[in-house]
Amino acid sequence: SRHRLFDEMIVVEGITRSGKFLLSAVLSAFERVEPVQYAPALENLLMFHRVGTMDLESCRILLHMEFDLRTHEMAIGRYLNTRTADVSCVFRVPEHEKIMARANVEDRDELIRDFIDKKRLPLHIYHEGLPNARAFFDVFPRASMVSIFRDPAALVVSWYDRGWGKMPSATDRRVMWPFFHSRSGPRPWWAMEWMEDYSNLSEMDRCVLTIAALYDYSRRELETLGQDLVRRLCFVRYEDLLREPGAEIAKLSSFLGREPAPGINAVLQRERLPRSVPDDQRARMIARIGALMSPELKPKLERTCADYDSYWSPLAKAAA
């Protein structure tokens, strides 16, 4: 084992298309919070552990080195993302001038000491992280996780519109998640327990089953966590972030023990917050889904939406 250089961080977790990057834009406008980074090693290594292809100690060693290196590079101003079209662009955070100035400081040890002394927090994205929360907190016991969730019907439509229900995604070089072999062909990790033949499902059916499975895995994992770990979690509903960003910012401030930076109003304006969410959004999404979904999946979609209202939404309200 080795001593960690940095052991505290914030991770924004959620199902793909739930609004993690929007939430990260808000979080990076808090005092002493770094610009958001995306580290695929985090989700991939813990996913390999989940499916039994990598032991947790190997994950721990590799992830500690990965995150210490990433935080070290951020702290000394190396490899900062200056691509202005990206949400993770350094110019999008209120403190961007101070962060960019790190690259001109010759004494790297001075920058590291300053980063640690000021208790600056790295900020990372973690796709589909809650199903692996126990392993995550085992590897990073001093981390904080902010979990964002979104109406399942809206997620299904978003996945479908992005083309993520297409079977050829296993050979699409733009897809950056691993696939596993099965008798019916390659499938992503979340489909490993399915009885359905992944290769013969329609695009919409794959999207419906994916969102239902990810919410189910997340709930199962959450219900195994002790209160000491649950306290390291903060829950945010995407719809609440859109409608009432001020209330969500106050909740996040209490959770992190940090105040919003003076430039947060400019960030909210740039991200078009607040925004309205139509009252009939779910009904319209379900109508779209129903026109393309196999009828036998209707009860599963309805249960997933009902669980969102009765289980997930109260979690976010309770944290307020």
C-alpha positions in Angstrom: 0.0 0.0 0.0 1.0 3.6 -0.4 0.1 6.9 1.4 -2.5 8.9 -0.4 -1.6 12.5 -1.5 -5.2 13.5 -1.7 -8.1 11.5 -0.1 -11.1 13.8 -0.2 -13.3 14.5 -3.2 -16.8 15.0 -4.5 -18.3 12.5 -6.9 -21.4 13.3 -8.9 -23.2 10.0 -9.6 -26.3 9.2 -11.7 -27.7 7.2 -14.6 -26.4 8.5 -18.0 -28.5 11.5 -19.1 -29.7 12.3 -15.6 -28.0 15.8 -15.5 -24.7 15.0 -13.9 -22.8 17.6 -15.9 -25.4 20.3 -15.2 -25.2 19.6 -11.5 -21.4 19.6 -11.7 -21.4 23.0 -13.3 -23.3 24.2 -10.2 -21.0 22.4 -7.8 -17.9 23.8 -9.4 -19.2 27.3 -8.6 -18.8 26.5 -4.8 -15.9 27.9 -2.8 -12.8 25.7 -3.1 -14.3 23.2 -5.5 -12.3 22.3 -8.5 -13.5 22.1 -12.2 -15.2 18.8 -12.9 -13.2 15.9 -14.3 -14.3 12.6 -15.9 -12.2 9.5 -15.0 -13.5 6.4 -16.8 -11.2 4.2 -14.7 -13.5 4.9 -11.7 -16.6 3.4 -13.2 -14.9 0.7 -15.2 -12.7 -0.8 -12.5 -15.5 -0.9 -9.9 -17.7 -2.4 -12.6 -15.1 -5.1 -13.3 -15.1 -5.8 -9.5 -18.9 -6.0 -9.5 -19.0 -8.7 -12.2 -16.1 -10.6 -10.6 -13.3 -10.0 -13.0 -11.1 -7.8 -10.6 -10.6 -8.0 -6.9 -11.3 -5.0 -4.8 -7.7 -4.6 -3.6 -6.4 -4.3 -7.1 -9.1 -1.7 -7.8 -8.1 0.2 -4.7 -4.4 0.4 -5.7 -5.1 1.4 -9.3 -7.8 4.0 -8.4 -5.7 5.6 -5.6 -2.9 6.1 -8.1 -5.2 7.3 -10.8 -7.0 9.9 -8.6 -3.8 11.1 -6.8 -2.3 11.7 -10.3 -5.3 13.5 -11.6 -5.6 15.7 -8.6 -1.9 16.4 -8.6 -2.1 17.5 -12.3 -5.1 19.7 -11.6 -3.3 21.3 -8.5 -0.3 22.3 -10.5 -2.2 23.5 -13.6 -1.3 20.7 -15.9 -3.6 19.3 -18.6 -6.4 21.7 -17.8 -9.4 21.4 -20.2 -9.6 24.5 -22.3 -12.1 23.2 -24.8 -14.8 25.9 -24.5 -17.6 23.6 -25.8 -17.1 21.2 -22.8 -18.9 21.5 -19.6 -15.6 20.6 -17.9 -13.8 23.5 -19.5 -11.8 25.4 -16.9 -13.0 28.8 -18.2 -16.6 27.9 -17.1 -15.8 28.0 -13.4 -15.8 31.3 -11.4 -12.2 30.8 -10.2 -10.8 30.0 -13.7 -8.2 32.8 -13.6 -6.6 31.6 -10.4 -6.7 28.0 -11.6 -5.1 28.9 -14.9 -2.4 30.9 -13.1 -1.1 27.6 -11.5 0.6 26.7 -14.8 2.9 29.7 -14.4 4.1 28.8 -10.9 7.5 27.1 -11.0 7.4 25.6 -7.5 5.0 22.6 -7.8 5.4 21.7 -4.1 4.1 25.2 -3.2 1.0 24.6 -5.3 0.4 21.2 -3.7 0.8 22.6 -0.2 -1.6 25.4 -1.1 -4.2 23.0 -2.5 -4.0 20.8 0.6 -3.9 23.7 3.1 -7.0 25.3 1.6 -8.8 22.0 1.6 -9.8 22.2 -2.1 -12.0 19.5 -3.3 -11.6 17.6 -6.6 -14.9 17.0 -8.4 -15.5 13.9 -10.6 -18.3 12.4 -12.7 -19.3 8.8 -12.1 -21.8 7.3 -14.5 -24.1 4.7 -12.8 -22.2 4.8 -9.6 -24.8 4.1 -7.0 -25.1 0.4 -7.8 -21.4 0.1 -6.7 -21.6 2.5 -3.8 -20.3 0.0 -1.1 -17.2 -0.7 -3.1 -16.7 3.0 -3.9 -16.8 4.0 -0.2 -14.6 1.1 0.7 -11.9 2.5 -1.8 -12.6 6.2 -1.0 -13.8 6.3 2.6 -13.5 10.1 2.9 -15.3 10.9 -0.4 -18.7 12.5 -0.7 -21.2 11.4 -3.3 -24.0 13.5 -4.8 -26.5 11.4 -6.6 -28.8 12.9 -9.2 -31.9 11.1 -10.6 -34.4 12.0 -13.3 -37.9 10.8 -14.2 -37.5 7.3 -15.7 -39.8 8.0 -18.7 -37.7 11.1 -19.6 -34.5 9.0 -19.3 -35.9 6.2 -21.6 -36.7 8.8 -24.3 -33.3 10.5 -23.9 -31.5 7.2 -24.3 -33.6 6.3 -27.3 -33.1 9.7 -29.0 -29.3 9.4 -28.5 -29.3 6.0 -30.2 -28.2 4.1 -27.2 -30.8 1.4 -27.7 -29.1 0.3 -31.0 -27.5 -3.2 -30.9 -24.4 -2.2 -33.0 -23.2 0.0 -30.1 -20.9 -2.9 -29.1 -18.8 -2.3 -32.3 -19.3 1.5 -32.3 -15.8 2.9 -31.6 -17.4 6.0 -30.0 -18.9 3.9 -27.2 -16.5 3.9 -24.2 -18.1 1.3 -22.0 -17.0 -2.3 -22.0 -19.2 -5.1 -23.3 -19.3 -8.7 -22.0 -19.8 -11.9 -24.0 -23.0 -13.8 -23.7 -24.6 -16.6 -25.8 -26.7 -14.0 -27.6 -23.8 -11.7 -28.3 -22.1 -8.7 -26.5 -24.1 -6.9 -23.8 -23.3 -4.1 -21.2 -22.8 -5.0 -17.6 -26.3 -3.9 -16.5 -27.8 -6.5 -18.9 -25.9 -9.4 -17.6 -28.7 -10.6 -15.3 -31.5 -10.2 -17.9 -33.4 -13.3 -19.0 -34.2 -11.4 -22.3 -32.2 -12.0 -25.4 -30.4 -8.6 -25.6 -29.6 -9.0 -29.3 -33.2 -9.5 -30.3 -34.8 -6.7 -28.3 -36.0 -3.6 -30.1 -34.2 -0.3 -29.5 -37.0 1.0 -27.3 -37.2 -2.2 -25.3 -33.5 -2.1 -24.5 -33.8 1.5 -23.3 -36.8 0.6 -21.1 -35.1 -2.4 -19.6 -31.9 -0.5 -19.1 -33.4 2.3 -17.1 -35.6 -0.1 -15.0 -32.5 -2.3 -14.3 -30.3 0.6 -13.3 -32.9 2.0 -10.9 -33.4 -1.4 -9.4 -29.7 -2.0 -8.9 -29.3 1.4 -7.4 -32.2 0.8 -4.9 -30.9 -2.6 -3.9 -27.4 -1.2 -3.2 -28.7 1.8 -1.3 -30.8 -0.4 1.0 -27.6 -2.3 2.0 -25.7 0.8 3.1 -25.4 1.6 6.8 -26.3 5.1 8.1 -22.6 6.0 8.3 -22.4 5.7 4.5 -25.8 7.1 3.7 -24.7 10.3 5.5 -22.0 10.6 2.8 -24.7 10.8 0.1 -26.7 13.8 -1.0 -29.7 13.2 -3.3 -30.9 15.7 -6.0 -33.8 15.4 -8.4 -33.1 16.7 -11.9 -36.5 18.3 -12.0 -35.9 20.1 -8.7 -32.6 21.4 -9.9 -34.3 22.9 -13.0 -37.3 24.4 -11.2 -35.7 25.5 -7.9 -32.0 25.8 -8.2 -31.8 28.0 -5.2 -33.2 25.4 -2.8 -30.9 22.7 -4.3 -27.9 25.0 -3.8 -28.8 25.6 -0.2 -29.1 21.8 0.3 -25.7 21.2 -1.4 -24.1 23.9 0.7 -25.3 22.3 3.9 -24.1 18.9 2.7 -20.6 20.1 1.7 -20.1 22.6 4.4 -19.1 25.2 1.8 -20.7 28.4 0.4 -21.4 29.2 -3.2 -18.8 31.3 -4.8 -19.6 34.9 -5.8 -19.9 34.0 -9.4 -22.6 31.3 -9.0 -25.3 33.6 -10.4 -23.4 33.9 -13.7 -23.2 30.1 -13.8 -27.0 29.8 -13.2 -27.7 32.3 -16.0 -25.3 30.5 -18.4 -27.0 27.1 -17.6 -30.5 28.7 -18.0 -31.5 27.9 -14.4 -34.2 28.0 -13.3 -36.2 26.3 -16.2 -39.8 25.1 -16.4 -40.7 21.4 -16.5 -44.1 20.8 -18.2 -46.6 19.1 -15.9 -47.6 16.7 -18.7 -44.0 15.8 -19.5 -44.2 12.2 -18.2 -47.5 11.6 -20.0 -46.0 12.7 -23.3 -42.9 10.6 -22.8 -44.9 7.5 -21.9 -47.0 8.0 -25.1 -43.8 8.1 -27.2 -42.4 5.1 -25.5 -45.7 3.1 -25.7 -45.8 3.6 -29.5 -42.5 1.7 -29.9 -42.3 -0.6 -26.8 -43.4 -4.2 -26.5 -46.8 -4.2 -24.7 -45.5 -6.8 -22.1 -43.0 -4.2 -20.8 -45.7 -1.7 -19.9 -46.0 -2.9 -16.3 -42.2 -2.7 -15.8 -42.1 0.9 -17.0 -45.1 1.8 -14.8 -43.5 0.2 -11.7 -40.2 2.1 -12.4 -42.1 5.4 -12.7 -44.1 4.6 -9.5 -40.9 3.8 -7.6 -39.5 7.1 -8.7 -42.4 8.9 -7.1 -42.7 6.8 -4.0 -39.1 6.0 -3.2 -36.5 8.2 -5.1 -38.3 11.6 -4.9 -38.9 11.4 -1.1 -35.1 10.8 -0.7 -34.3 14.1 -2.3 -37.0 15.9 -0.3 -35.8 14.4 2.9 -32.3 15.8 2.3 -33.6 19.3 1.8 
